[in-house]
Amino acid sequence: MAEADNGNTKINLEVDEKDKVFEGGHVIKGTMRVTVAKDTKCNEVFATAKGKGETLWAANQKGNFMNQEYFNKTVSFWLGSEHDNMLKKGDYSYPFHFILPDDIPSSFEGEHGWITYKVKGKVDSLSCEVKLKVMETHDLNKDLQAKKPIQLQEEATACCCCCKQGPLSYTITAEKRGFVPGEEIVLFGEIDNKASRAIERIKIKILQKTTFRSQQGREKENTKSIQEVVLNGISANSTEFCSVDFII
């Protein structure tokens, strides 16, 4: 619920199931309540639902940005032109509903860009808004890549004080590579330490990689860790097996 008050006019905006994660095609329902302490000049009482994406960053003293609108809908409850531009003293209640388009992307907040969805109630310049959580729908059953297993292999040379200690390798596997929110990811690992020095600890991370694009044709990439597990170390000249669970 959101509120706005200028001393004479008060708006109370409530979205049903506002904590719900909405998907394309879902209906957003709610009520906008307006309280007017005394008759006041007014042009319009209305509500809007908007979804938009933005990117913004600076590079070499140049601005990079892009704005993209996914949907923009308005419902008008009261028009001043039909009431001599005078909103009478009293309490008003306006139910509303908006239908989300089918092909909208998920809500997102990143370092250089974001995708937001909001419902806003307005009485002329007085306004308040409620943010929505939206998730893009993607049928993994139709995605052939999602069912393919994961196998990552890497080899490096362990060093200490500029002296090579021996090879270190690991293999990470998973039964598939496509997952839905709330699903468990189980990773299996094999770590082979042929170095003469023990490894103190092992970190396994899930990284989120994002590419931000601007209308100037430039791109900026950002990588951040969204989940991390720290495992015990491994002795010199030994091999360890492990399994790690993550929840998306």
One Martini backbone bead per residue (centre of mass of N, CA, C, O) as a GRO file, in nm:
protein
  248
    1MET     BB    1   0.098   0.035   0.019
    2ALA     BB    2   0.014   0.377  -0.072
    3GLU     BB    3   0.088   0.729   0.006
    4ALA     BB    4  -0.069   1.065  -0.018
    5ASP     BB    5  -0.021   1.412   0.123
    6ASN     BB    6  -0.127   1.778   0.116
    7GLY     BB    7  -0.373   1.836   0.347
    8ASN     BB    8  -0.638   1.788   0.147
    9THR     BB    9  -0.522   1.541  -0.017
   10LYS     BB   10  -0.575   1.181  -0.031
   11ILE     BB   11  -0.385   0.885  -0.106
   12ASN     BB   12  -0.484   0.533  -0.158
   13LEU     BB   13  -0.279   0.258  -0.266
   14GLU     BB   14  -0.399  -0.071  -0.370
   15VAL     BB   15  -0.261  -0.396  -0.423
   16ASP     BB   16  -0.333  -0.695  -0.499
   17GLU     BB   17  -0.095  -0.900  -0.426
   18LYS     BB   18   0.189  -0.732  -0.416
   19ASP     BB   19   0.386  -0.993  -0.340
   20LYS     BB   20   0.350  -1.101  -0.599
   21VAL     BB   21   0.446  -1.287  -0.883
   22PHE     BB   22   0.429  -1.176  -1.193
   23GLU     BB   23   0.293  -1.243  -1.518
   24GLY     BB   24   0.226  -1.274  -1.821
   25GLY     BB   25  -0.135  -1.207  -1.827
   26HIS     BB   26  -0.181  -1.088  -1.573
   27VAL     BB   27  -0.387  -0.948  -1.318
   28ILE     BB   28  -0.417  -0.622  -1.192
   29LYS     BB   29  -0.542  -0.541  -0.873
   30GLY     BB   30  -0.732  -0.256  -0.726
   31THR     BB   31  -0.729   0.048  -0.509
   32MET     BB   32  -0.839   0.391  -0.519
   33ARG     BB   33  -0.817   0.633  -0.260
   34VAL     BB   34  -1.003   0.942  -0.193
   35THR     BB   35  -0.943   1.238   0.010
   36VAL     BB   36  -1.143   1.539   0.063
   37ALA     BB   37  -1.163   1.818   0.267
   38LYS     BB   38  -1.204   2.020   0.018
   39ASP     BB   39  -1.280   2.191  -0.225
   40THR     BB   40  -1.107   2.133  -0.546
   41LYS     BB   41  -0.902   2.179  -0.789
   42CYS     BB   42  -0.934   1.966  -1.092
   43ASN     BB   43  -0.851   1.754  -1.373
   44GLU     BB   44  -0.752   1.455  -1.253
   45VAL     BB   45  -0.828   1.102  -1.197
   46PHE     BB   46  -0.569   0.844  -1.189
   47ALA     BB   47  -0.420   0.543  -1.339
   48THR     BB   48  -0.104   0.365  -1.373
   49ALA     BB   49   0.079   0.129  -1.587
   50LYS     BB   50   0.433   0.042  -1.583
   51GLY     BB   51   0.703  -0.058  -1.814
   52LYS     BB   52   1.067  -0.032  -1.776
   53GLY     BB   53   1.389   0.034  -1.928
   54GLU     BB   54   1.730   0.105  -1.804
   55THR     BB   55   2.037   0.275  -1.893
   56LEU     BB   56   2.348   0.382  -1.705
   57TRP     BB   57   2.663   0.540  -1.802
   58ALA     BB   58   3.010   0.627  -1.774
   59ALA     BB   59   3.250   0.713  -2.052
   60ASN     BB   60   3.478   0.925  -2.129
   61GLN     BB   61   3.270   1.164  -2.060
   62LYS     BB   62   3.028   0.976  -2.148
   63GLY     BB   63   2.704   0.908  -2.209
   64ASN     BB   64   2.503   0.613  -2.130
   65PHE     BB   65   2.185   0.521  -2.282
   66MET     BB   66   1.850   0.366  -2.218
   67ASN     BB   67   1.503   0.346  -2.327
   68GLN     BB   68   1.229   0.113  -2.242
   69GLU     BB   69   0.899   0.028  -2.330
   70TYR     BB   70   0.652  -0.225  -2.244
   71PHE     BB   71   0.424  -0.054  -2.087
   72ASN     BB   72   0.113   0.170  -2.105
   73LYS     BB   73  -0.147   0.235  -1.870
   74THR     BB   74  -0.476   0.400  -1.849
   75VAL     BB   75  -0.709   0.513  -1.591
   76SER     BB   76  -1.005   0.705  -1.569
   77PHE     BB   77  -1.218   0.844  -1.305
   78TRP     BB   78  -1.178   1.172  -1.331
   79LEU     BB   79  -1.310   1.472  -1.492
   80GLY     BB   80  -1.302   1.811  -1.487
   81SER     BB   81  -1.470   1.872  -1.755
   82GLU     BB   82  -1.736   1.732  -1.598
   83HIS     BB   83  -1.685   1.934  -1.307
   84ASP     BB   84  -1.564   2.224  -1.322
   85ASN     BB   85  -1.286   2.156  -1.184
   86MET     BB   86  -1.439   2.016  -0.917
   87LEU     BB   87  -1.349   1.859  -0.620
   88LYS     BB   88  -1.526   1.723  -0.388
   89LYS     BB   89  -1.597   1.669  -0.089
   90GLY     BB   90  -1.461   1.346   0.013
   91ASP     BB   91  -1.507   0.998  -0.062
   92TYR     BB   92  -1.313   0.775  -0.275
   93SER     BB   93  -1.361   0.478  -0.494
   94TYR     BB   94  -1.123   0.297  -0.720
   95PRO     BB   95  -1.132   0.046  -0.915
   96PHE     BB   96  -0.881  -0.175  -1.072
   97HIS     BB   97  -0.731  -0.295  -1.394
   98PHE     BB   98  -0.452  -0.489  -1.530
   99ILE     BB   99  -0.290  -0.620  -1.821
  100LEU     BB  100  -0.032  -0.808  -1.888
  101PRO     BB  101   0.183  -0.874  -2.102
  102ASP     BB  102   0.326  -1.164  -2.229
  103ASP     BB  103   0.640  -1.037  -2.326
  104ILE     BB  104   0.776  -0.971  -2.052
  105PRO     BB  105   1.021  -0.891  -1.851
  106SER     BB  106   1.197  -0.901  -1.582
  107SER     BB  107   1.275  -0.791  -1.303
  108PHE     BB  108   1.549  -0.542  -1.249
  109GLU     BB  109   1.871  -0.486  -1.067
  110GLY     BB  110   2.152  -0.288  -1.149
  111GLU     BB  111   2.433  -0.098  -1.183
  112HIS     BB  112   2.336   0.002  -1.508
  113GLY     BB  113   2.035  -0.119  -1.459
  114TRP     BB  114   1.667  -0.148  -1.521
  115ILE     BB  115   1.350  -0.316  -1.434
  116THR     BB  116   1.021  -0.173  -1.409
  117TYR     BB  117   0.712  -0.192  -1.206
  118LYS     BB  118   0.411   0.022  -1.196
  119VAL     BB  119   0.168   0.173  -0.981
  120LYS     BB  120  -0.018   0.481  -1.031
  121GLY     BB  121  -0.153   0.750  -0.840
  122LYS     BB  122  -0.359   1.046  -0.942
  123VAL     BB  123  -0.394   1.402  -0.838
  124ASP     BB  124  -0.258   1.538  -1.047
  125SER     BB  125   0.045   1.593  -0.879
  126LEU     BB  126  -0.053   1.386  -0.691
  127SER     BB  127   0.137   1.091  -0.575
  128CYS     BB  128   0.155   0.725  -0.595
  129GLU     BB  129   0.337   0.402  -0.554
  130VAL     BB  130   0.366   0.057  -0.681
  131LYS     BB  131   0.561  -0.212  -0.680
  132LEU     BB  132   0.649  -0.478  -0.902
  133LYS     BB  133   0.672  -0.829  -0.956
  134VAL     BB  134   0.840  -0.975  -1.241
  135MET     BB  135   0.816  -1.276  -1.450
  136GLU     BB  136   0.949  -1.446  -1.691
  137THR     BB  137   0.850  -1.668  -1.933
  138HIS     BB  138   0.999  -2.011  -1.960
  139ASP     BB  139   1.010  -2.302  -2.153
  140LEU     BB  140   1.218  -2.566  -2.090
  141ASN     BB  141   1.086  -2.792  -2.272
  142LYS     BB  142   1.177  -2.609  -2.542
  143ASP     BB  143   1.479  -2.628  -2.435
  144LEU     BB  144   1.748  -2.805  -2.534
  145GLN     BB  145   1.980  -2.686  -2.351
  146ALA     BB  146   1.855  -2.740  -2.061
  147LYS     BB  147   1.914  -3.070  -2.075
  148LYS     BB  148   2.201  -3.033  -2.067
  149PRO     BB  149   2.488  -3.102  -1.942
  150ILE     BB  150   2.744  -3.026  -1.708
  151GLN     BB  151   3.106  -2.956  -1.792
  152LEU     BB  152   3.381  -2.854  -1.597
  153GLN     BB  153   3.724  -2.774  -1.687
  154GLU     BB  154   4.035  -2.729  -1.495
  155GLU     BB  155   4.382  -2.603  -1.515
  156ALA     BB  156   4.658  -2.557  -1.286
  157THR     BB  157   4.928  -2.384  -1.114
  158ALA     BB  158   5.072  -2.404  -0.826
  159CYS     BB  159   5.188  -2.134  -0.608
  160CYS     BB  160   5.501  -2.037  -0.417
  161CYS     BB  161   5.709  -1.795  -0.420
  162CYS     BB  162   5.739  -1.847  -0.745
  163CYS     BB  163   5.685  -2.155  -0.704
  164LYS     BB  164   5.622  -2.449  -0.835
  165GLN     BB  165   5.397  -2.718  -0.706
  166GLY     BB  166   5.175  -2.800  -0.918
  167PRO     BB  167   4.898  -2.947  -1.024
  168LEU     BB  168   4.553  -2.825  -1.077
  169SER     BB  169   4.225  -2.981  -1.071
  170TYR     BB  170   3.882  -2.962  -1.209
  171THR     BB  171   3.537  -3.098  -1.181
  172ILE     BB  172   3.211  -2.992  -1.300
  173THR     BB  173   2.875  -3.119  -1.243
  174ALA     BB  174   2.550  -3.156  -1.415
  175GLU     BB  175   2.249  -3.277  -1.538
  176LYS     BB  176   2.184  -2.966  -1.596
  177ARG     BB  177   2.114  -2.603  -1.717
  178GLY     BB  178   1.805  -2.582  -1.641
  179PHE     BB  179   1.623  -2.346  -1.429
  180VAL     BB  180   1.401  -2.266  -1.172
  181PRO     BB  181   1.264  -2.096  -0.944
  182GLY     BB  182   1.340  -2.289  -0.644
  183GLU     BB  183   1.543  -2.469  -0.755
  184GLU     BB  184   1.772  -2.729  -0.740
  185ILE     BB  185   2.128  -2.729  -0.739
  186VAL     BB  186   2.350  -2.996  -0.832
  187LEU     BB  187   2.691  -3.030  -0.757
  188PHE     BB  188   2.980  -3.195  -0.888
  189GLY     BB  189   3.312  -3.269  -0.753
  190GLU     BB  190   3.662  -3.276  -0.872
  191ILE     BB  191   3.972  -3.264  -0.685
  192ASP     BB  192   4.316  -3.228  -0.803
  193ASN     BB  193   4.610  -3.238  -0.593
  194LYS     BB  194   4.957  -3.233  -0.707
  195ALA     BB  195   5.065  -3.070  -0.500
  196SER     BB  196   5.294  -2.988  -0.222
  197ARG     BB  197   5.035  -2.819  -0.138
  198ALA     BB  198   4.789  -2.710   0.042
  199ILE     BB  199   4.444  -2.634   0.047
  200GLU     BB  200   4.251  -2.440   0.248
  201ARG     BB  201   4.016  -2.360   0.030
  202ILE     BB  202   3.682  -2.380  -0.123
  203LYS     BB  203   3.512  -2.213  -0.392
  204ILE     BB  204   3.162  -2.184  -0.483
  205LYS     BB  205   3.000  -2.014  -0.757
  206ILE     BB  206   2.736  -1.797  -0.855
  207LEU     BB  207   2.710  -1.615  -1.153
  208GLN     BB  208   2.623  -1.288  -1.270
  209LYS     BB  209   2.573  -1.194  -1.610
  210THR     BB  210   2.575  -0.859  -1.749
  211THR     BB  211   2.441  -0.675  -2.031
  212PHE     BB  212   2.476  -0.340  -2.121
  213ARG     BB  213   2.285  -0.116  -2.329
  214SER     BB  214   2.308   0.144  -2.568
  215GLN     BB  215   2.209   0.383  -2.807
  216GLN     BB  216   2.529   0.424  -2.881
  217GLY     BB  217   2.645   0.107  -2.902
  218ARG     BB  218   2.717   0.026  -2.617
  219GLU     BB  219   2.892  -0.176  -2.367
  220LYS     BB  220   2.834  -0.339  -2.036
  221GLU     BB  221   2.987  -0.541  -1.796
  222ASN     BB  222   2.861  -0.761  -1.525
  223THR     BB  223   2.989  -0.925  -1.223
  224LYS     BB  224   2.824  -1.140  -0.978
  225SER     BB  225   2.770  -1.278  -0.671
  226ILE     BB  226   2.485  -1.480  -0.549
  227GLN     BB  227   2.649  -1.746  -0.463
  228GLU     BB  228   2.816  -1.924  -0.179
  229VAL     BB  229   3.065  -2.185  -0.116
  230VAL     BB  230   3.256  -2.322   0.158
  231LEU     BB  231   3.523  -2.542   0.167
  232ASN     BB  232   3.731  -2.754   0.243
  233GLY     BB  233   4.026  -2.849   0.207
  234ILE     BB  234   4.330  -2.988   0.049
  235SER     BB  235   4.560  -3.200   0.026
  236ALA     BB  236   4.843  -3.302  -0.069
  237ASN     BB  237   4.834  -3.529  -0.302
  238SER     BB  238   4.506  -3.518  -0.370
  239THR     BB  239   4.158  -3.637  -0.373
  240GLU     BB  240   3.831  -3.481  -0.411
  241PHE     BB  241   3.484  -3.510  -0.324
  242CYS     BB  242   3.175  -3.330  -0.414
  243SER     BB  243   2.869  -3.159  -0.297
  244VAL     BB  244   2.636  -2.898  -0.411
  245ASP     BB  245   2.379  -2.673  -0.296
  246PHE     BB  246   2.135  -2.480  -0.477
  247ILE     BB  247   1.906  -2.199  -0.471
  248ILE     BB  248   1.725  -2.004  -0.702
   0.00000   0.00000   0.00000
